[in-house]
């Protein structure tokens, strides 16, 4: 395993770019959420790589060791807690391990698995992102002196939201097993909330009930309408 931090010239973080010199692995299946993290890392001076599932994350980690790993707890091939526990047990341990979830109650599970903290979705505030990472960074890797807390709101490209909607559309077209519907429900609810699409976020809950066919029909119709509207723009 290679530490990317040891390969690149060390650059000191500063007030404008407090995460300068850090490398982040984002383990996130949502393109929209990943784009938000990418923009926040860019603004903060950190480099970022993305893995969209546990298997992909493990392949990344065989090649290099990032400064920080941000792990979504709901992934298509398992629970993020599994990877967090592996990272926490590894020697040497990754410097910062953060979980992300739309469920505030997930923090206890994440910390029990070994996470240093939780980024509550939707993660849109640049300042909150920077502060949560810096809370767990060694003192010698933090900016010298005070830095300005940037409360900017990050707005990902709407095309990333389209990609996520097409992903759910594909899932519902090919597999309607209970496990897939549960995954699609939590994925869609989280993404729709981040995109301020309250109607679709509310409809997502209908995918995993006792009679999901009506929920599937409603969600499919809403997604088709949104995709058609974007196509017309």
C-alpha positions in Angstrom: 0.0 0.0 0.0 1.3 3.4 -0.9 0.7 6.6 1.1 -0.1 9.3 -1.4 0.8 11.9 1.1 4.3 10.6 1.2 4.6 10.8 -2.6 3.6 14.4 -3.1 5.4 17.5 -1.8 4.0 18.5 1.6 2.1 21.8 1.4 1.0 23.5 4.5 -2.7 24.1 5.0 -3.7 27.7 5.3 -6.7 29.9 6.2 -8.2 29.8 2.7 -7.5 26.1 2.0 -7.4 24.4 5.5 -7.3 20.8 4.0 -4.4 21.5 1.7 -2.2 18.5 1.3 -4.8 16.0 2.3 -6.2 13.2 0.2 -9.8 12.0 0.7 -11.5 8.8 -0.4 -15.2 9.3 -0.6 -17.1 5.9 -0.5 -20.5 7.2 -1.9 -22.9 5.6 -4.3 -24.7 8.9 -5.1 -23.3 11.0 -7.9 -25.0 14.1 -6.5 -23.6 13.6 -3.0 -20.2 12.7 -4.5 -20.2 15.9 -6.5 -20.9 18.0 -3.4 -18.0 16.3 -1.6 -15.7 16.9 -4.6 -16.6 20.6 -4.7 -16.0 20.9 -0.9 -12.6 19.2 -1.2 -11.7 21.4 -4.1 -12.6 24.5 -2.2 -10.7 23.3 0.8 -7.5 22.3 -1.0 -7.9 18.5 -0.6 -7.6 15.9 -3.4 -10.4 13.4 -3.7 -11.1 10.0 -5.2 -14.5 8.2 -5.2 -15.6 4.6 -4.8 -19.2 3.8 -5.3 -19.4 0.6 -3.3 -17.5 -1.5 -0.7 -15.7 -3.6 -3.3 -14.4 -0.5 -5.2 -13.3 1.1 -1.9 -11.3 -2.0 -0.9 -9.6 -2.0 -4.3 -8.6 1.7 -3.8 -7.3 1.0 -0.4 -5.0 -1.9 -1.6 -3.2 0.7 -3.7 -2.9 3.8 -1.5 -3.8 5.1 1.9 -5.7 8.4 2.0 -5.5 11.0 4.7 -9.3 10.7 5.3 -12.1 8.3 4.3 -15.7 9.4 4.2 -18.0 6.4 4.1 -21.8 6.4 3.3 -23.5 3.9 5.6 -26.0 2.7 3.0 -24.1 1.2 0.0 -25.3 -1.2 -2.7 -23.2 -4.1 -1.7 -23.3 -3.8 2.1 -23.2 -1.6 5.1 -20.6 1.2 5.4 -20.0 0.1 9.0 -18.2 -3.0 7.7 -15.6 -0.8 5.9 -15.3 1.6 8.9 -14.5 -1.3 11.2 -11.9 -2.6 8.8 -10.3 0.8 8.5 -10.3 1.3 12.3 -8.5 -2.0 12.8 -6.0 -1.5 10.1 -2.3 -0.7 10.9 -1.5 2.1 10.3 -5.0 3.5 10.8 -6.3 6.1 8.3 -6.0 9.5 10.1 -9.7 10.5 9.8 -12.7 8.1 9.3 -16.1 9.8 8.9 -19.5 8.3 8.2 -22.3 9.9 6.2 -26.0 9.3 6.6 -29.3 11.0 6.3 -30.3 9.4 9.7 -29.1 11.4 12.7 -29.5 8.3 14.8 -26.8 6.5 12.8 -24.0 8.3 14.6 -24.0 5.8 17.5 -23.7 2.9 15.0 -20.9 4.7 13.1 -18.9 5.4 16.2 -19.4 1.9 17.5 -17.9 0.6 14.3 -14.9 2.9 14.7 -15.8 6.2 12.9 -14.4 9.4 14.3 -17.7 11.3 13.5 -20.7 11.6 11.3 -21.5 14.1 8.5 -25.2 14.3 8.4 -26.7 14.4 4.9 -27.3 16.5 3.0 -23.8 17.8 3.4 -24.1 21.2 1.8 -22.2 23.6 4.2 -18.5 24.1 3.3 -17.8 25.3 6.9 -19.4 22.2 8.6 -17.5 19.9 6.3 -14.2 21.6 7.0 -14.7 21.7 10.7 -15.7 18.1 11.0 -12.6 16.9 9.1 -10.3 19.3 11.0 -11.6 18.1 14.4 -9.9 14.8 13.8 -6.7 15.9 11.9 -3.4 15.9 13.9 -2.5 19.3 15.1 0.6 19.5 12.9 -1.7 19.1 9.8 -4.1 21.9 10.7 -3.8 25.6 9.5 -1.5 27.7 11.7 -3.5 30.2 13.6 -7.2 31.0 13.1 -9.0 30.4 9.8 -12.2 31.8 8.4 -15.2 29.5 8.8 -16.7 29.4 5.3 -20.4 29.1 5.5 -20.9 28.8 1.7 -23.6 26.5 0.5 -22.4 24.0 -2.1 -24.6 23.4 -5.1 -23.7 20.3 -7.2 -24.4 20.2 -10.9 -28.0 19.2 -11.6 -26.7 16.6 -14.1 -25.4 14.6 -11.1 -29.0 14.5 -9.8 -30.1 13.3 -13.1 -27.6 10.5 -13.0 -28.9 9.4 -9.6 -32.5 9.4 -10.9 -31.5 7.3 -13.9 -29.8 4.9 -11.5 -33.0 4.4 -9.5 -35.1 4.1 -12.7 -32.7 1.3 -13.9 -33.0 -0.5 -10.5 -36.8 -0.5 -10.5 -36.8 -1.7 -14.1 -34.6 -4.7 -13.5 -35.1 -5.9 -10.0 -37.9 -5.4 -7.5 -36.8 -7.7 -4.8 -37.3 -6.5 -1.2 -33.6 -5.8 -0.7 -33.4 -3.7 -3.8 -36.5 -1.8 -2.9 -35.2 -1.0 0.6 -31.9 0.1 -0.9 -33.7 2.2 -3.6 -35.9 3.8 -1.0 -33.1 5.0 1.3 -30.9 6.0 -1.7 -33.7 8.1 -3.4 -34.9 9.7 -0.2 -31.3 10.9 0.7 -30.6 12.2 -2.8 -33.9 13.9 -3.2 -33.6 15.7 0.1 -30.1 16.9 -0.9 -31.6 18.2 -4.1 -34.5 19.9 -2.3 -37.0 17.7 -4.0 -39.4 17.1 -1.1 -42.1 15.5 -3.2 -39.8 12.8 -4.5 -38.2 12.3 -1.1 -41.6 11.7 0.4 -42.6 9.3 -2.4 -39.5 7.2 -1.8 -40.9 5.8 1.4 -43.6 4.0 -0.6 -41.0 1.8 -2.2 -40.5 -0.4 0.8 -44.0 -0.9 2.3 -46.3 -3.9 2.3 -47.8 -3.0 -1.0 -44.9 -1.5 -2.9 -46.4 -1.6 -6.5 -48.3 1.7 -6.0 -45.1 3.2 -4.6 -43.1 2.0 -7.5 -45.6 3.4 -10.0 -45.6 6.8 -8.2 -41.8 7.0 -8.0 -41.4 5.9 -11.6 -43.8 8.5 -12.8 -42.1 11.3 -10.8 -38.7 10.3 -12.0 -39.9 10.1 -15.7 -41.3 13.6 -15.3 -38.1 15.1 -13.9 -35.9 13.5 -16.5 -38.2 14.7 -19.3 -38.1 18.3 -17.8 -34.3 18.2 -17.7 -34.2 16.9 -21.3 -36.3 19.8 -22.5 -34.1 22.4 -20.9 
